[in-house]
Amino acid sequence: MKTRQLFDELMRSQMLTPAQLQELQRGHLAAMANFAYRALPFYRARLAPVIEGGRFNAQRWLDVPTIDRPTVQQHIAELTPASLPPHAGGSVEKSTSGSAGRVLQLRRSELTAQFDVALTQRAYTWWRLDPRATQAAILTFAEKDFQALPAEGRRDWHFADPTGRAYALQASVAPLEQARFLRERAADYLISQPSMAEAIAEAVLRSGQTLKLQAVLTLGESLHSEQRDLFRRAFGGARSFDTYGCIEAGHMAAECPVCGWYHVNAETVLLEILDQRGQPVGPGETGRAVLTSLHNYAMPLIRYDIGDYVTRAPRGNRCKRGLPSISAIVGRETELFVTRDGEQYFPSMQARQVADYIDLTEIQFVQTDYELVEIRYVPGHSGIPNRPEELLPLVEAKLGHGIKVKLVPVAELPRPRGAKQIMKLSLVPRPPPRA
């Protein structure tokens, strides 16, 4: 199916009632489960609870065991079918960023790629962005993917009927060089991870230069209100819009400008939010994100625990779209800090808060013991005096749990090749909670 047709269908389906969307999703889910059951012995026993006599039984979906990234890595060949249904098209190989320390090679169907473009255009339509505008993506690209991008820009990125140009730059370039890249190409929209866009904004403000953008479109990390404020100040009032997705499943959710929540693309992904017992969380509660891609027949991932924590939206849809919603993308499992009693929590400190007291260019919060967090940072050269005596009590109070904080200047922060920068990291073991 052509991308334009998919986009038109998505614009209609977003207005279905939740019950109608669930019925549509159940049909896609049954087709994927039946295909995986027949084509892949890996899923034969796993899907047995829901494939009874050849019929799909949605009532037993929670009996299907989840899988995680190590399991997928171990069984790549067993998750790759010999042939695809005709409507899925061909397939291409992709790889994850390796931000969790494990690069994952996988395959994605042509149909999934088409849905990604159509879903991105739907989000751009929500945000009232102009397809004639100039976009610039500053991301960590796989080298082979980056080399395939034309230097003069391309017109087939994100829009079904594009007219504007899109440029790309590797994120390894220094922030001021990134700002120059955006300025020289007269970019209207910046596409990047929040921390990368933050580094550009900080560099622009420190240099006294100006950079005018219409919007910052973020992905790959949690976007915080402090970063939105920073982008407005540094980029001439630029608006910020966030999306949630992954290489494994593509575009999963987008921020809604009406209600402020993230609407899940129920037409292409089943996103479950589960508690520690594997049961769905209630409205307003946070849990693990477990996904099933509904159209990636090239490598079916069924009940795949992606390692993220998200918050289910409270009751009551605040806009007309019937899509399910999440109210927050909390963070990755590797960002969870832990107490000696086994309580897990996401630290609330942000880089911006530290940068008000310490001259730095990069930063990482690392829990090295249950009661100790190191703030590892690359010193800056702005000449602004450091005020650690004011910073440390502030951070300790913010973190709580009796934690002490230590400042550790470093020459550079390690970043696995092709991976996203990890802002928060816990290196301590998870003890079982006390009875």
N, C-alpha and C positions, 0 to 999 in steps of 0.2 A: 504494500500500500504506500502511496506517496506521502511524504511528510506533511504536505498541505492538508490532505484528507485527514490524517491523524490529528493535526491541530484543530481542524473544524470539529471533529468528534469530541476532542477533549474540552473544547469550549462549551459543548452541549452537556457532556456528562458531569461537569463540575456543578451543574445546577440540579442534578438528580437529588432525591431525598436520600438520607443515610441508608434507609432500607433498600432502595433501588440500587445504590452503589454497592452494598453488600452482596446483592444478588448478582450484579455484574462481576464483581470480584470473585465470587464463588465459582462462576462459570470458568473464568480464566484459571483459577486455582485447580479445579477438577481436571482441566485439560493438561496442565503442567504435571500434576501428580500422576495421572494416567500415563503420560508420555515417559516420565522418569521411571515409573514402575516397570514398564515394558522394555525400555531401551537400556536401562542401567542396573545391573545386578546389585550395585552398591545400595540402591534404594529399595530393593525387593522386600527385605525384612522390615526396614524402617517404615515403609509406607503401607505395610500390610494392615494396620489398624483402620486406615481410611479407604482402602481398596477392598471392598467386600463383594465377592462375586462379580468383579468388574465394575461395580458402581461406587461412586465417590460418597463417602459418609463424613460430612463436615463436622458432625457432632463429636467425632473422636480425634479431631485435629491435635489437641493437646497431648495425645498419646504418641504422636510422632516425635522421636527424640531430636533434640537440636544438634547441630554440628558447629564446630568452631574453625578458626583459620588453620591451626596445626592439622586438624583432621582433613581439611580440604587439600592442604599441601601434600599430605601423605598419600592421598587418593586421587590426584589430578587425572591420571589416565582413566580411572574408573568413573570419573564424573564427566567424561567427554564422550558423547554418543557418536556412533559411527556415521549417522546421517541425521539431518534435521528435517522437520516438517517443511513443506514447500513455502508456507507463508512466513517462515522465520528468516528466509534469505540465507546468505552466506554467513561467515563468521570471521572475526579478526582476533589476534592475540593482544592482550593488555596486561599491564602489571600494576600492582598497588605501589604506593609510595614507600612502604617499609617503615613508616613512622612508629609502628609497634615493634620494630626490630626484625620483622619477618616479611620480606618481599614475597608477594603471591602472584604467580603467573596464572592467567586465566583466559578464557575465550568468551567473547560477547557476540551475540547474533546481530545481523544487520537490522533486524526489526527493533531490537533494543536501542541501537544507535539512532534510528529514525524517531523513536519515541523520545529519546533524550532531547533532540532538536525541537520537537513539537512541544514538549513540556517546558523547555526553556523559553520558547516563544510565548507560551501561555503565561509564564511568570512575568516576562517582560511586558506583556499586555496588561497584567494586573498593575504593574508599576508605571504604566503609561510611558514606556521608553520608546524611542524613535528608531525603527529599523534602518533609517538612513544615517544614523549617527556613526561616529568612528569609535571602535572599541579597541582596547589594548589589554591583553592578558599578560600579567607578570606572575609566573608560576614556576615551580620546579618541574620541568618537562623531562621525560625520558629522552635521551639524546636523539634516538632514531625518529621519535615523533617530532621533535623540534626541527631537525634537519629537513623534514618533509614539509614544513610550513614555508610558504613563499615569503621572501623578504618584503615584497611590495604589498603585502596584505592579501587577505582572501575575503570572499563574499559569501561563503557557504557555511558560516559559523553561527550557530544558535538560532537562525531565522529560516523559516520555510521559504520565504520570498525576500531574501536580503538584497539591500541596495547599498548599504554602507560598507566600509572596510573594517577588517579586524587584523590587528598586529599582535605579535607575541615576542616576549623577551624572557630569557632565563633569569630566575630570581637570584642567581649567584652574583649578578652585577651589583655594585655598590648603590645604596639608596639614592644618592644625588644623581648618579648616572641613570637610574630608573626614572627619576623626575624629569631629566633632560629628554629621555626617550619619549615620555608622555607629552612633553611640551612640543617637541619637534614634529610629532605626528598629529598634533592638535586633537588629542584624544578627548572624547566626550565622556566615555565610561571606562573606568578601571576595573578589571576583573582580577582578583587576587585573594590570598588568604588574609584574614584580619591582621595578623602579626606583621606580614610583609607590607601591607598598606600603611600600617602604623609606623613602620620604620621610614617609609617614604615621607609621610606627613611630618614626623619629627625632624627629618633632615631638611625639609623645606622650611619649616619654622625656624630652625637654628640658623640656616643660611641667610634668612631675610629675603629669600626669593618668593615669587608668587607662582602658583599653579592652579589654574581654573579647571575644575571638572564638574560635570553635571551630576554624576552618580558614581558611587563605589559599590561594586557588586561582589560580595564576599562568599567564600565557600571553604570547606575543609577544616575549619576551626570554629569555636564558639565566638560570636561577635558580642562585645559588651558595650554598654551605654557610653562608657568613657571613650571608647574608640569611635563611636558615632559622633560624639562631640568634637573629638580631635579632627576627624575628617572634615566636618563642617568648617572648622577654623582654618585648617591648612589648605583646603581645596576650594575656597571661595563659596562656601555654603552648600557643598555637595551633599546630596541625599545618600543614604546607605540602605541596601537591601541584601538580605541573606538567603542562602539556599542550603539545603542539607542533602548530601548524597555520598556516593562512594563508587569506586571503580567496579565493585562487584555487582551492584544493582543499578548504577546510573543515578539519575535525578530522582530523589525520593520525596522531597518536600520543599516548599518555598514559602517565604514570609508573606503574609497577607497585609497590604497597606490599610485595609478596612478594620480588621479585628486585632492585628498585631501578632496573631499566632502563626504557626507554620502549618499549612495545609498539606497533608500527605497525599501523594499521587496514587490514590487507591486503584486507579485503572491499570497501573503497571507494577505495583509492589504491595504485598501484604506486610505491614509493619506492626509487629506485636511488641508490647511493652510489658515485660514480665518481672515479677518479684523474685526473691531468692528461692522460693518454692516452685518456680516455673509457672505461676498463675498470673493472669492478667492483672495489672494494677488498676486501682480505681481512679476516677477523675481527680486531677490535681496531684497525683502521686508519681514518683520517679521510679524508673526501673530500667532493666537491660533491653536494648533494642535487638530484636530478632526478626530477620527479614526473609521473605521469599520473593524472588524475582518472578514475575508472572509471564514474561515473554522471552527470557534468555534461554532458549532451548539449546544453545551451543554449550552451555555448562550449567545445568540446573542446580541452583542453590536453594535448598528447601529447609526452612527453619534454621537459618544461618545466624549464629550469634556474632555480631559484628564487633563487639567489644566497646560499644558506646552506651552511655546512660542518657536518657531523655525523659522529659516530664509530659505526661498526658495532660491535655488541656482540661480545665474545669468544665463542669456541665454548662450547657447552654451555648449554642452556636451564635456568635456575635455578628455574623454576616450571612448573606444568602447562600453561600456555597455549602453544599452538603458534604464536602470532603471531610474525613476525620482530621483531627488537629492535635499537634503537640505544642505546648506553651514554651518549652525551653529545651535547648540542646545543651546538656549539663557538661559533658566531657567524656573522655575516654577512660577505660579501666586503668590504664597506666598512670593517669593523673590522680587516682584516688589515694589520699593519704590515710594512714591507719594509726589507731592508738594501740597501746600495749594490751588493752582489753579486747581488741579486735573490732572496735567501731571504725567504720570507714566513712570518709567525708571528702568533699571537694574543697580545697583551700580557696578562699575568696580573694586573695591578693592578686592585683594586676600589675603589669610592668609599668603602666603610667603612674601608679601611686609611688613606686620606688624611684622613678626617674625625676620626681619632684625634689628628691633629697640626695641622689647620687648621680654623678655625671657618667653616663653609660651609653653604649650603642646596642648591646644585646644582653639578654638576661634569662636566667633559668632558676626556678625554685626546685630544690632537690631535698627530699626527706632522706637523710642518711641514718637517722635513728628515730625511735618512737618520739623522743622529746627534742629532736634537733633538726632544723631545716637550714640548709645552706642557700644563700642567695648568690649564685655564681653569675658574674657579669664581666663583660668586656669594657674596660674603662674608655670613656670618651675623651675628647680633646677640646671641649668648648671653654674650659677655664672656669666653669661654674664650681664654686666650692662645695665639697661634700659635707653632709650633715648627718653622719651615721648615728650620733647620740640622740637625734630626734627620730630617725627612721626606725631603729631597732625596737624600741618600746611600742611604737605604732603597729609594726608588723606582728609582734608577739601577741599584742592584745587582739588583733584582727584574727589571727590563727587560733588562739585559745588552746585548750587541751594541754596547758603547761609547757608549751613548746618554747624553746630558746632559738634564736636566730643568729646566724653567723654570716658575715660578708666575706666572700671569697673572690677576689679579682683574678681573672684568667686571661690568657692571650687570645683564646678563641673557644667557642662552644662547639663540641663535636656535633656533627650532623651527618648521619649515614648518607652516602651518595644517592641522590634522587629522593631523599625523604624530607618530610616536613619537620620544621624545628619543634621539638617538644618543650613546651614552656614550663610544665610542671611534671615532676617525676618522683615516684617513691621507690626507694631501693631497699625497704625493709620488708621482711616476711609478714604474711598475714596470719596471725595466730587465731585459733578458734575462739569465738566469744566465750566468756565465762558464763557458767550456768547461773 
